[in-house]
Amino acid sequence: MQNAFNRSLGGELSAEDYAKAVAIFFERGEGYHAAGAVLLNAIEQKRGLPAVMDVLADPRKLLLVYNECMTSSTVRFEFDPDLARRMARMGERH
């Protein structure tokens, strides 16, 4: 998934190629939900419900805030910090 995000943000994937790359998360209809639940749970454990609500209000922050809270995660994984920063800034004018 991280690879698909990196390639998409780098302009290397068309919308169709991106959809194919992330299709595995939709095959059983649970992938994004399960992954999101793990990430949001780590944030809630470390910073509480207000932090979760802040991320839900601006989902671009998810990877960045998760990385800051990952020590509370049941899955020890850190997203590439550069990817997290780039995703947090998606849509901003430079």
C-alpha positions, 0 to 999 in steps of 0.5 A: 500500500505504501508503495502504491501511495508513493508511486501515485504521489510521484505521478507514476500511476494512472488512476486505473493503475492505482485502483489495481494496486490497491484492489487487494484491500477491497477484495473482501471489503475489509482491508481499508476498514481493518487497517484504518481501525488499527491506525486510529486505535493507536492514535486514540490510545496515545492521544485520546479521542480528540486526536482521532476526531482531528484526523477524521476531520483532515484524513491527510494527517492520518499517516503523520499522526499515526507515526507519532503514536505508533508505539501504542499500535498492535502492529509495529509499522512505521510509514515512510516519514517523507510519504506521511509528510507529503500526504499531509500536504496533498492539495496545498498550493506550493 
